[in-house]
Amino acid sequence: MADDTRRSVTLQRTSLGQYEVRNPRGGTITVGVGDGTDFTPVELLLAALGGCTGADVDYITSKRAEPDSFVVHVTGDKVRDETGGNRLVNLAIELRVTFPEGAAGDAAREALPRAARMSHDRLCTVSRTVELGTPIDTRTTPPPAG
């Protein structure tokens, strides 16, 4: 994917409200509607926000010191807005990161707030896309003839 700007996943229905998601590299996860243990689409969005921010911050701070612990907690409230549509509000990404004592840990702790800002302001594709409100083209495509 180094020079390719296109990103994609394909969902295949496995049963009512259950889907297998596949990426071009062959990875799979299952998605459901909240009846079982599968992640829901909203949980996947939260995971994408946290994963993107977490990876950015991890790469920046780990150059200074390996963290003792690194937890990203992402929350949001699902509401029905004034138009009658569902959406998330109060999105928050909390980084709970600790580093070892010493000069390297001090350098990583000092870099942490700047790394979080950099992720938010320019690095994390997911959170920037959500915040900027990129339009989504939803369409149906007829199956191939044959």
Disulfide bonds with the S-S distance in Angstrom:
Cys52-Cys124 2.32
